[in-house]
Amino acid sequence: MVRNALILLAALAVPAVAQAPQMPKTAPGAPDAKRVQAGTYKVDPNHTQVLFEINHLGFSEYSGMFVEPSGTLTLDPAHPAAAKVDIAFPIAKVRTTVAGLDAHLQTPDFFDAAKFPEGRFVSTRIVATGTTATISGDLTIHGVTKPVTLNARFIGAGTMAMGGPAKLNIGFQATTTIKRSDWGMSMGIPLVGDTVKLTINAAFAKEG
């Protein structure tokens, strides 16, 4: 009995900060543009993905992604045309469902990660209409920079408190379609498609 009482007292003495945070009962983010504040936002690398989808042998649409991207978004809801977005993604962190393919994609046959370690999109013009936007910019992959246009939609905004200090978070999804041969990657065409659908699922946390 004494031993059980001591164990109970020890458990009660654990500081509150050591206890697991209580999960919210509703999602902190919502598609409410009024929640967006002016400022600079930093990419959340754990919840941002740069995805690609390509036809494989005429049988399937095959997807992969670049994980742990970085970058910033600067915006002012009162002046949406002045917004700027810059997202970089490490080529060595390309991921598919096959480890051998991940390694092959990093070779000179495809992205050549040793020579061109980073891909990057930098906006040059943004035209916003409600909760959607057309984002023009320069996409650099494989040492080649070409203009592309992203079709973006606002996913949500809200204050995130789990895992650290409370910060305003916002998220967008942006898509475009390119031909990989335009960026000097023609390996496998036409068995593996030339047309590639790109999707950026971007989450940002407000700085400051």
Secondary structure, DSSP 8 states (H G I E B T S, - for coil): -HHHHHHHHHHHTS-GGGS-----SS-S-BS-GGG--SEEEEE-TTS-EEEEEEEETTTEEEEEEE-S-EEEEEE-TT-GGG-EEEEEEEGGGEE-S-HHHHHHHTSTTTT-TTT--EEEEEEEEEEEETTEEEEEEEEEETTEEEEEEEEEEEEEEEEE-TTSS-EEEEEEEEEEEEEGGGGT--TTTTTEEEEEEEEEEEEEEE--
